[in-house]
Amino acid sequence: IPQIVNKNVSQVIENSEYKNFEIIALDSVFKDGVPSGTILTQDPRAGSIVKKGRKIYITVASNSCKMISMPLCTDKGLKSAIQTLVDAGLRVENIMYRTGEVDNVVVSQTYKNKPISKGSDIVSGQAVGLVVEVRDITKKVRIPDITGKTQKDAEIMLWKAGLNVGKKICQGAIDDAHTRVVSFSPSNDEANIGTAINLTLMNDTEKAYRRQLEDFRQEREIERQIEQNDSLEEEPIEE
């Protein structure tokens, strides 16, 4: 199977290089900044060995944006609010925290730094900001293990944990189904709520994908062992 993600669907269909495959578009999705007709995803993935005439199912970028109705995320727990956004086809721009009477409840939703109410028109795929009230703004949360997860799944896991997504570096073709996390920083087990986690991503068809994933996991395990040894050495010795 050839790599056709990021190519124009018309050029792929007309190119004799792909005559041994049948290209079938399953869906068209608006993606800001991506030219219409660009192939966003493919299945099977590039590099797969298949029989001649195999169908390749693709998702293509459209030239029109899909408007949806903004859901209500306020007065909900953070995890519930995140799921509401994701189910509606939206993303999280950032999670901001403030101290208050309630704990871990969304009190405000914003779009482009302005409040947005339930039922307002918004383009599918856009990012919404959430303000969350907590009793302790300095509390720590566990950083989920997102290694090997797709970019979308990793982001959802971080948001639900109360963390933000920081800078993203991607190696290889960007493909929603095959762009996966090979490392992240900070790589501690815990972080303060709202901490931005930077992601290093790689297309899982890249030869170096498995090696980089394993290298990072080994590095994290070594760091954990060093931290455990340091904590044991700091414990007072009873006489």
Backbone hydrogen bonds, N-H to C=O, Kabsch-Sander energy under -0.5 kcal/mol:
donor,donor_aa,acceptor,acceptor_aa,energy
4,I,2,P,-0.8
6,N,39,I,-3.2
7,K,4,I,-1.8
9,V,37,G,-2.9
12,V,8,N,-2.0
13,I,9,V,-2.4
14,E,10,S,-2.0
15,N,11,Q,-1.1
18,Y,15,N,-1.8
19,K,16,S,-1.6
21,F,18,Y,-1.7
22,E,54,R,-2.1
23,I,21,F,-0.6
24,I,22,E,-0.6
24,I,56,I,-2.7
26,L,24,I,-0.6
26,L,58,I,-2.9
27,D,58,I,-0.9
29,V,60,V,-2.5
31,K,62,S,-0.5
34,V,31,K,-2.3
37,G,61,A,-3.1
38,T,35,P,-1.7
39,I,7,K,-2.8
40,L,59,T,-3.5
41,T,59,T,-1.1
43,D,57,Y,-1.8
47,G,1,I,-2.9
48,S,45,R,-1.7
50,V,48,S,-0.6
53,G,20,N,-3.2
54,R,51,K,-1.4
56,I,22,E,-3.3
57,Y,43,D,-2.9
57,Y,55,K,-0.6
58,I,24,I,-2.7
59,T,41,T,-1.5
60,V,27,D,-2.5
61,A,38,T,-2.8
62,S,29,V,-1.9
67,M,65,C,-0.6
68,I,122,I,-3.0
70,M,120,S,-2.8
73,C,71,P,-0.6
75,D,106,V,-2.9
76,K,73,C,-0.7
78,L,104,N,-1.3
81,A,77,G,-2.5
82,I,78,L,-2.7
83,Q,79,K,-2.2
84,T,80,S,-2.0
85,L,81,A,-2.1
86,V,82,I,-2.6
87,D,83,Q,-2.7
88,A,84,T,-1.3
89,G,85,L,-0.5
89,G,86,V,-1.4
90,L,85,L,-2.6
91,R,126,Q,-2.7
93,E,91,R,-0.5
93,E,128,V,-2.3
96,M,94,N,-0.5
96,M,130,L,-3.0
98,R,132,V,-2.1
100,G,134,V,-1.7
104,N,133,E,-1.2
105,V,133,E,-1.6
106,V,76,K,-2.9
107,V,131,V,-2.9
108,S,131,V,-1.2
110,T,129,G,-2.6
111,Y,114,K,-3.2
114,K,111,Y,-1.0
116,I,109,Q,-1.9
119,G,70,M,-3.2
120,S,117,S,-1.8
122,I,68,I,-2.2
124,S,66,K,-3.3
125,G,89,G,-2.4
126,Q,123,V,-1.7
128,V,91,R,-2.5
129,G,110,T,-2.5
130,L,94,N,-2.4
131,V,108,S,-2.5
132,V,96,M,-3.4
132,V,130,L,-0.5
133,E,105,V,-2.9
134,V,98,R,-2.5
137,I,135,R,-0.5
139,K,136,D,-1.1
141,V,191,A,-3.0
143,I,189,D,-2.8
146,I,144,P,-1.1
148,G,181,V,-3.3
149,K,146,I,-1.9
151,Q,179,T,-1.9
154,A,150,T,-2.8
155,E,151,Q,-2.4
156,I,152,K,-2.2
157,M,153,D,-2.3
158,L,154,A,-2.2
159,W,155,E,-2.7
160,K,156,I,-2.6
161,A,157,M,-1.2
162,G,159,W,-1.6
163,L,158,L,-2.6
164,N,195,T,-2.4
166,G,164,N,-0.5
166,G,197,I,-2.6
169,I,199,L,-2.4
171,Q,201,L,-2.5
175,D,173,A,-0.6
176,D,40,L,-0.6
178,H,175,D,-1.1
179,T,175,D,-2.6
180,R,178,H,-0.8
180,R,202,M,-2.5
181,V,149,K,-2.5
182,V,200,T,-2.8
183,S,200,T,-1.4
185,S,198,N,-2.0
191,A,141,V,-2.2
193,I,139,K,-2.1
194,G,162,G,-2.7
195,T,192,N,-1.9
197,I,164,N,-2.8
197,I,195,T,-0.5
198,N,185,S,-3.2
198,N,196,A,-0.6
199,L,167,K,-2.8
200,T,183,S,-2.6
201,L,169,I,-3.7
201,L,199,L,-0.5
202,M,180,R,-2.7
203,N,171,Q,-2.0
204,D,178,H,-3.0
206,E,203,N,-2.4
209,Y,206,E,-1.5
212,Q,208,A,-2.6
213,L,209,Y,-2.2
214,E,210,R,-2.3
215,D,211,R,-2.6
216,F,212,Q,-2.1
217,R,213,L,-1.9
218,Q,214,E,-2.3
219,E,215,D,-2.2
220,R,216,F,-2.3
221,E,217,R,-1.9
222,I,218,Q,-2.2
223,E,219,E,-2.2
224,R,220,R,-2.3
225,Q,221,E,-2.0
226,I,222,I,-2.2
227,E,223,E,-2.3
228,Q,224,R,-2.4
229,N,225,Q,-2.3
230,D,226,I,-2.4
231,S,227,E,-2.2
232,L,228,Q,-1.8
233,E,229,N,-2.0
234,E,230,D,-1.4
235,E,231,S,-0.7
235,E,232,L,-0.6
238,E,236,P,-0.5
